[in-house]
Amino acid sequence: MFIRRKQILSLFFLIAIVGLCAALPIKTATAQGKKAKVLFVTQCKGFRHQVLHQAEEIMEQLGDKNGFDVTITQMAEKHLTPANLKTYDVIVFYTTGELPLSDAQKKALLDWIKSGKFFMGIHSGTDTFYKWPEYGQMIGGYFNKHPWTQDTTVTLKTEDKSHPASRHLPDGWSMKEEIYQHKDFIGRDKTHVLVSLDQTKTDMTKPGVEAKDFPLVWWHDYGKGKVLYNAFGHRPDVWATDWYKTMIVNSIKWGTGQMK
């Protein structure tokens, strides 16, 4: 059987390509794009939520399934140093009270976010650092009572369906959850509200209701970085739902530039 000259040239070309590929290093997932490193801070110097252990386990599971490395700490002062901050892409606070950070560490945290990193507060992340006003300005406000306790049914509304953290949510839905109202909220002109309390379908006669606006999930730019706050996550069954897990994962992917 005769092999045509063109076929011979093609065969030599194929052999050359195979040899070149064998000589090149194989790209690993790390080489193509390193995994996002997430620090999940669950340190509490005030009320400690019973759900925290479950939240830590779920965050680790979400990291394993979605390709980001999760470090969990209840000692923020050991991780939030200028040197250690450089190793993280995302910091998530589910915290309470005045964490024992030095002034230098506090400045380093804000500078880290401004440099282009992502900070996310979950539920009581706004019940933290009342004596550090810059923190409240960064996250967007401070916790001020929860007129709707964990056994109260409330109705929520999705205000922005274009954001990865909220695009999978229904326009409105009802659920049991501890709902915060906030003080010193930076205002809708300085942040983007994704989800809020639907006051037309929720009992607004509860004792302690003082605010007029009840944003529950919001985000804003902070320097070159981003900040997102998610008020949900008090109840164990909320952490167990697919919609909430999707909010957490998509927030991290969005904050690290993997989703738009």
C-alpha positions in Angstrom: 0.0 0.0 0.0 1.4 3.4 -1.0 1.4 6.3 1.4 1.1 9.7 -0.3 3.7 12.4 0.3 1.1 14.7 1.9 0.1 11.9 4.3 3.8 11.4 5.3 4.2 15.1 6.0 1.1 15.1 8.1 2.4 12.1 10.1 5.8 13.8 10.7 3.9 16.9 11.8 1.8 14.9 14.3 4.8 13.2 15.8 6.6 16.6 16.2 3.6 18.1 18.0 3.3 15.1 20.3 7.0 15.3 21.2 6.7 19.1 21.9 3.7 18.5 24.2 5.6 15.8 26.1 8.4 18.2 26.7 6.2 20.9 28.1 5.1 20.9 31.8 1.5 19.9 32.4 -0.6 22.8 33.8 -2.2 22.1 37.1 -5.3 23.7 38.4 -3.1 25.9 40.6 -1.0 27.0 37.7 -4.1 27.9 35.7 -5.6 29.9 38.5 -5.0 29.5 42.2 -7.9 28.5 44.5 -9.4 31.4 46.5 -8.3 31.3 50.1 -11.1 32.1 52.5 -10.8 33.0 56.2 -14.0 32.3 58.1 -13.9 34.2 61.4 -16.4 32.9 64.0 -14.9 34.5 67.0 -17.5 35.9 69.5 -17.0 38.4 72.3 -20.7 38.8 72.8 -23.6 36.4 72.0 -22.5 33.2 70.4 -24.9 31.6 68.0 -25.6 27.9 68.4 -25.5 27.5 64.6 -21.8 28.4 64.3 -20.5 24.9 64.5 -22.8 23.9 61.7 -21.9 27.0 59.7 -18.2 26.1 60.0 -18.9 22.6 58.7 -21.0 23.8 55.8 -18.5 26.5 54.8 -15.8 23.8 54.6 -18.1 21.6 52.5 -18.9 24.4 50.2 -15.2 25.1 49.8 -14.4 21.4 48.9 -17.3 21.3 46.4 -16.6 24.7 44.8 -12.8 25.0 44.7 -11.9 27.4 47.4 -9.8 26.8 50.5 -11.4 27.6 53.9 -9.6 28.4 57.1 -11.7 28.7 60.2 -10.6 30.7 63.2 -12.0 31.9 66.5 -8.8 33.9 67.1 -8.9 36.7 64.6 -5.9 38.4 66.2 -3.6 35.6 65.1 -4.7 35.7 61.4 -5.5 39.4 60.7 -1.9 40.6 60.7 -0.5 42.5 57.8 1.6 39.5 56.8 -1.1 36.9 57.1 -3.7 39.0 55.4 -1.7 38.8 52.2 -2.4 35.1 52.0 -6.2 35.5 51.9 -8.6 36.5 49.1 -11.8 36.5 51.1 -12.6 37.2 54.8 -16.0 36.3 56.2 -17.1 37.5 59.6 -19.8 35.7 61.6 -18.8 37.4 64.8 -20.0 39.5 67.7 -18.5 42.1 70.1 -15.2 43.8 70.2 -12.6 41.4 68.7 -9.1 41.8 70.2 -7.5 43.5 67.2 -4.8 46.2 67.7 -5.2 49.5 65.9 -2.5 48.4 63.5 -4.5 45.2 62.7 -7.7 47.2 62.2 -6.0 49.5 59.7 -4.4 46.5 58.0 -7.8 44.9 57.5 -9.4 47.9 55.9 -6.3 48.5 53.7 -6.5 44.8 52.7 -10.1 45.3 51.5 -9.3 48.5 49.7 -6.4 46.9 47.9 -8.9 44.8 45.9 -10.0 42.0 48.2 -13.4 40.8 49.3 -15.0 41.1 52.8 -18.4 39.4 53.6 -20.4 39.8 56.8 -22.9 37.1 57.8 -25.8 37.8 60.2 -24.1 39.1 63.3 -21.2 40.5 61.3 -23.0 43.8 62.0 -23.1 43.0 65.7 -19.3 43.6 65.9 -16.9 46.4 66.6 -19.3 49.1 67.8 -16.3 51.0 69.2 -14.7 51.1 65.8 -16.8 53.4 63.6 -14.7 52.7 60.5 -15.8 49.1 60.7 -19.5 50.1 60.7 -18.9 52.4 57.7 -17.1 49.6 55.9 -19.8 46.9 56.4 -22.7 49.3 56.1 -24.3 49.6 59.5 -24.8 48.2 63.0 -27.2 45.7 64.4 -30.1 47.4 66.4 -32.5 44.8 67.8 -34.3 42.0 66.0 -38.0 42.7 66.4 -38.7 39.5 64.4 -37.3 36.6 66.4 -36.2 33.2 65.0 -39.7 31.7 65.3 -41.4 34.6 63.5 -42.5 34.2 59.9 -41.5 37.2 57.8 -41.8 38.0 54.1 -38.8 39.0 52.0 -38.4 40.6 48.6 -35.6 40.4 46.1 -34.8 43.9 44.9 -32.0 43.0 42.4 -32.1 39.8 40.3 -29.0 40.7 38.4 -26.5 40.0 41.1 -25.0 36.4 41.5 -25.9 36.4 45.2 -29.6 37.0 44.5 -30.5 36.1 40.9 -31.6 32.6 41.9 -34.0 33.9 44.5 -37.8 34.3 44.0 -39.2 37.8 43.7 -40.7 37.2 47.2 -41.0 34.5 49.7 -41.8 33.8 53.4 -39.7 32.1 56.0 -38.9 31.9 59.7 -35.7 33.7 60.6 -34.4 36.2 63.1 -34.5 39.5 61.2 -32.3 42.4 62.1 -33.0 46.1 61.9 -29.9 48.3 61.6 -28.7 51.7 62.8 -26.2 53.9 61.1 -27.0 52.3 57.8 -24.9 54.0 55.2 -27.9 54.5 52.9 -29.1 53.2 49.6 -27.1 55.9 47.8 -23.9 54.3 49.0 -24.7 50.7 48.7 -26.7 48.3 46.5 -29.6 46.5 48.3 -30.3 43.0 47.0 -32.8 41.7 49.5 -35.0 43.5 52.0 -38.0 42.9 54.3 -41.3 43.2 52.6 -43.1 45.5 55.0 -46.4 45.2 53.3 -46.6 41.5 54.1 -44.8 41.4 57.5 -46.1 42.3 60.9 -44.6 45.7 61.5 -46.3 46.2 64.9 -43.7 44.1 66.7 -42.2 45.8 69.8 -38.8 47.4 69.0 -39.5 48.3 65.3 -37.8 51.7 64.9 -36.3 51.8 61.4 -38.1 52.8 58.2 -36.0 50.8 55.8 -35.0 47.1 56.3 -32.3 46.1 53.9 -31.0 42.6 54.6 -28.5 41.9 51.9 -26.4 44.6 50.3 -23.0 45.2 48.6 -20.7 48.1 47.8 -17.3 48.9 46.5 -14.7 49.7 49.2 -11.6 51.2 47.6 -10.6 48.7 44.9 -12.3 45.9 46.9 -15.9 44.8 47.6 -18.0 44.3 50.7 -21.2 42.2 50.9 -23.4 41.8 53.9 -26.0 39.0 54.3 -28.2 39.2 57.3 -29.6 35.7 57.1 -28.1 32.7 58.9 -29.4 32.6 62.4 -31.4 29.4 62.1 -29.8 26.0 61.4 -32.4 25.2 58.8 -31.5 28.3 56.8 -27.9 27.1 56.5 -29.1 23.8 55.3 -31.1 25.2 52.4 -29.8 25.1 48.8 -30.8 28.8 48.2 -28.7 30.0 51.1 -25.7 27.9 50.2 -25.9 29.3 46.7 -25.9 32.8 48.1 -22.7 32.1 50.0 -20.9 30.4 47.1 -22.0 32.9 44.5 -21.0 35.8 46.8 -17.5 34.4 47.1 -17.2 33.7 43.4 -18.4 37.2 42.6 -16.1 38.8 45.2 -13.1 37.0 43.7 -14.0 37.9 40.1 -15.2 34.4 39.1 -18.8 35.5 38.5 -20.4 38.7 37.2 
